[in-house]
Amino acid sequence: MNKKILLFGFFLIISSGLFAQRDRVEYLPSFDKKKLHYGFYLGMNQNDFKLNLRESTIQNANISVEPSIGFNVGLIADLRLHKNLSLRLEPGLVSNSKKIRFNHLTTSSNPQDSVRDIGSTYLHFPVVFKFSTDRYKNIRPYLLAGVSFDYNFSSNEKNQDDNSSGQFRMKTNNFMYEVGIGIDIYLYFFKFSPSIRGVFAMNNEIKYDDDPNSKWTAPINFMGTRGIFLNFAFE
């Protein structure tokens, strides 16, 4: 599914740019002279987890993640630092769900003991640099790079129950780094900017069970988000 989103995103960006080049009239000619401007974005995402397992714990531990498509929405504040460089704040909400399968625990008597459904809603706060090329007609490709803070409203970090009671816990505060590409398309009334970016966790997000030998969390050395965001910005 990640490959499908990537292919769709690249196709959308390239086709949008080719379509915009057909217009001979240059729209919003003074837009990029603004020191500060605002906007909003809508989009979709697919997040799963990068898992590193410990070798010295449960033998034959086998854990897999099944991601699904989620949605994101947020605001944009863009500060122009240079004609080809700007600093952007993009606070928003991100919603998605994942299913974690502890395959080494699958039994016919209690199959649900090996599955955890994780529905997550995040406050996603990226701070990114936008590196833009010079404008050509009504298009302007760009690169994105930066960091973000995620507050997980659904983490259950402070919940006293753990996996022994059927509760999978994660950390509430997490940090990511982001890289992406996109294209600005200047239209008659506004600027439309489709972009695609990768989001990767810097810290371990798992909240370990109280039992250090837990058959759910003990095998996990690191669990961090990795995701693809496809955003449609209106500025």
C-alpha positions as CSV (number, residue, x, y, z in Angstrom):
1,M,0.0,0.0,0.0
2,N,2.9,2.4,0.7
3,K,4.1,1.9,-2.9
4,K,0.6,2.8,-4.2
5,I,0.6,6.0,-2.2
6,L,4.1,6.9,-3.4
7,L,3.2,6.2,-7.1
8,F,-0.1,8.1,-6.8
9,G,1.7,11.1,-5.1
10,F,4.4,11.3,-7.8
11,F,1.9,11.0,-10.6
12,L,-0.3,13.7,-9.1
13,I,2.7,16.1,-8.6
14,I,4.1,15.6,-12.1
15,S,0.7,15.7,-13.9
16,S,-0.3,18.8,-11.9
17,G,2.9,20.6,-12.9
18,L,2.5,19.6,-16.6
19,F,-1.1,20.9,-16.5
20,A,-0.2,24.2,-14.9
21,Q,2.5,24.9,-17.6
22,R,-0.2,25.0,-20.2
23,D,-1.4,28.4,-18.9
24,R,0.3,31.3,-20.6
25,V,-1.0,33.8,-18.0
26,E,1.1,34.1,-14.9
27,Y,-1.2,34.0,-11.9
28,L,-0.4,35.7,-8.5
29,P,2.8,37.3,-9.7
30,S,3.5,39.0,-6.4
31,F,2.6,36.1,-4.1
32,D,6.2,35.1,-3.3
33,K,7.1,38.6,-2.2
34,K,5.0,38.3,1.0
35,K,7.1,38.0,4.1
36,L,4.4,35.9,5.9
37,H,1.4,34.1,4.6
38,Y,-1.0,31.5,5.8
39,G,-3.0,28.5,4.5
40,F,-4.3,25.1,5.4
41,Y,-3.9,21.5,4.2
42,L,-5.9,18.3,3.9
43,G,-4.4,14.9,3.2
44,M,-4.1,11.2,3.8
45,N,-1.5,9.1,5.4
46,Q,-0.4,5.6,6.0
47,N,1.6,4.9,9.2
48,D,3.1,1.7,10.4
49,F,6.0,0.8,12.8
50,K,9.6,0.0,12.3
51,L,10.3,-2.9,14.6
52,N,13.7,-4.1,15.9
53,L,13.5,-7.2,18.0
54,R,15.9,-8.3,20.8
55,E,17.7,-11.6,20.2
56,S,18.1,-12.5,23.8
57,T,14.4,-12.7,24.8
58,I,11.6,-14.9,23.6
59,Q,12.8,-17.4,21.0
60,N,11.1,-17.2,17.6
61,A,9.3,-13.9,18.4
62,N,7.4,-12.9,15.3
63,I,5.6,-9.5,15.3
64,S,4.0,-7.8,12.3
65,V,2.1,-4.6,11.7
66,E,-0.9,-4.0,9.4
67,P,-1.4,-0.3,8.6
68,S,-4.4,1.4,7.1
69,I,-5.2,4.7,5.5
70,G,-5.7,7.7,7.7
71,F,-6.4,11.4,7.4
72,N,-4.7,14.6,8.3
73,V,-5.7,18.2,8.4
74,G,-4.0,21.4,9.6
75,L,-2.9,25.0,9.3
76,I,0.1,26.6,7.6
77,A,2.2,29.6,8.5
78,D,5.0,30.3,6.0
79,L,7.8,32.8,6.8
80,R,10.0,33.8,3.8
81,L,13.7,33.8,4.8
82,H,15.1,34.0,1.3
83,K,13.6,34.0,-2.2
84,N,14.2,30.2,-2.3
85,L,13.9,29.3,1.4
86,S,11.1,29.6,3.9
87,L,10.3,28.3,7.4
88,R,7.0,26.7,7.8
89,L,4.9,25.8,10.9
90,E,2.2,23.2,10.0
91,P,0.2,22.2,13.2
92,G,-2.5,19.7,12.6
93,L,-4.4,16.6,13.6
94,V,-3.5,13.1,12.3
95,S,-5.7,10.1,12.6
96,N,-4.9,6.5,11.6
97,S,-5.1,2.9,12.9
98,K,-2.8,-0.1,12.9
99,K,-3.1,-3.7,13.9
100,I,-0.2,-5.4,15.6
101,R,0.0,-9.2,15.4
102,F,2.1,-11.1,17.8
103,N,2.3,-14.2,15.6
104,H,4.3,-16.2,18.1
105,L,1.3,-16.0,20.5
106,T,-1.4,-17.2,18.1
107,T,-3.4,-20.0,19.6
108,S,-6.7,-21.5,18.6
109,S,-8.1,-21.2,22.1
110,N,-7.6,-17.4,22.4
111,P,-6.6,-15.8,19.1
112,Q,-7.4,-12.3,20.3
113,D,-4.5,-12.6,22.8
114,S,-2.1,-12.2,19.8
115,V,-3.7,-9.1,18.2
116,R,-3.8,-5.5,19.3
117,D,-5.8,-2.8,17.5
118,I,-4.3,0.6,17.8
119,G,-6.4,3.6,16.8
120,S,-4.4,6.8,17.2
121,T,-5.1,10.5,17.0
122,Y,-2.1,12.8,17.1
123,L,-1.5,16.5,17.5
124,H,1.2,16.8,14.8
125,F,3.4,19.9,14.9
126,P,6.0,20.0,12.1
127,V,8.7,22.7,11.7
128,V,10.1,22.4,8.3
129,F,12.3,24.2,5.8
130,K,11.0,24.6,2.3
131,F,13.7,24.8,-0.4
132,S,12.1,26.1,-3.6
133,T,13.4,26.5,-7.1
134,D,12.9,29.7,-9.1
135,R,9.3,30.0,-10.4
136,Y,8.7,28.8,-14.0
137,K,5.4,30.1,-15.4
138,N,2.8,28.9,-12.8
139,I,4.8,26.1,-11.1
140,R,7.5,26.0,-8.6
141,P,9.0,22.6,-7.4
142,Y,10.3,22.3,-3.9
143,L,11.9,20.1,-1.2
144,L,10.9,19.8,2.4
145,A,13.0,18.8,5.5
146,G,12.5,19.3,9.2
147,V,11.4,17.8,12.5
148,S,8.0,17.4,14.2
149,F,6.5,16.8,17.6
150,D,3.6,14.4,18.0
151,Y,1.3,14.3,21.0
152,N,-0.6,11.0,21.0
153,F,-4.0,11.5,22.5
154,S,-4.6,7.7,22.4
155,S,-1.3,6.5,23.9
156,N,-2.7,5.2,27.2
157,E,0.8,5.7,28.7
158,K,-0.6,6.4,32.1
159,N,-3.0,3.5,32.1
160,Q,-2.3,1.1,34.9
161,D,-3.3,-1.9,32.8
162,D,-0.9,-3.4,30.3
163,N,-1.0,-6.2,27.8
164,S,-1.8,-8.8,30.4
165,S,-5.2,-7.0,30.7
166,G,-5.5,-6.5,26.9
167,Q,-4.1,-2.9,26.9
168,F,-1.3,-2.0,24.5
169,R,0.4,1.2,25.6
170,M,2.6,3.8,23.8
171,K,4.4,7.0,24.8
172,T,2.5,10.2,24.6
173,N,5.3,12.5,23.5
174,N,7.2,11.6,20.4
175,F,9.6,13.3,17.9
176,M,10.0,12.7,14.2
177,Y,12.0,13.9,11.2
178,E,10.4,14.6,7.9
179,V,11.6,14.8,4.3
180,G,9.5,15.4,1.2
181,I,8.9,16.9,-2.3
182,G,6.1,18.9,-3.8
183,I,5.2,21.5,-6.3
184,D,3.5,24.9,-6.0
185,I,0.9,25.6,-8.6
186,Y,-0.3,29.2,-8.9
187,L,-4.0,29.5,-9.7
188,Y,-6.2,32.5,-10.2
189,F,-7.2,33.0,-6.6
190,F,-4.8,30.9,-4.6
191,K,-1.7,28.6,-4.6
192,F,-2.3,24.9,-4.7
193,S,0.5,22.7,-3.4
194,P,0.4,18.9,-3.5
195,S,3.3,17.2,-1.7
196,I,4.4,13.8,-0.5
197,R,6.7,13.3,2.5
198,G,8.1,10.5,4.7
199,V,7.8,10.8,8.5
200,F,10.2,8.8,10.7
201,A,10.3,8.4,14.5
202,M,13.5,9.4,16.4
203,N,12.5,7.9,19.7
204,N,11.2,4.5,20.9
205,E,7.4,4.9,21.2
206,I,6.5,1.7,23.0
207,K,5.5,1.7,26.7
208,Y,6.8,-1.6,28.1
209,D,4.7,-3.8,30.2
210,D,5.3,-3.9,33.9
211,D,6.6,-7.5,33.6
212,P,10.1,-7.3,32.2
213,N,9.6,-10.7,30.6
214,S,6.3,-9.8,29.0
215,K,5.6,-12.0,25.9
216,W,4.2,-8.9,24.2
217,T,6.7,-6.1,24.8
218,A,9.9,-7.8,26.0
219,P,10.9,-9.0,22.5
220,I,10.8,-5.4,21.2
221,N,14.0,-3.4,21.3
222,F,12.6,-0.4,19.3
223,M,9.2,0.5,17.9
224,G,9.0,3.8,15.9
225,T,6.5,5.3,13.5
226,R,7.3,5.4,9.8
227,G,4.8,6.8,7.5
228,I,3.9,8.5,4.2
229,F,1.9,11.7,4.1
230,L,0.2,13.0,1.0
231,N,-0.9,16.6,1.6
232,F,-2.9,19.1,-0.5
233,A,-2.1,22.6,0.7
234,F,-4.1,25.8,-0.2
235,E,-2.3,29.1,0.5
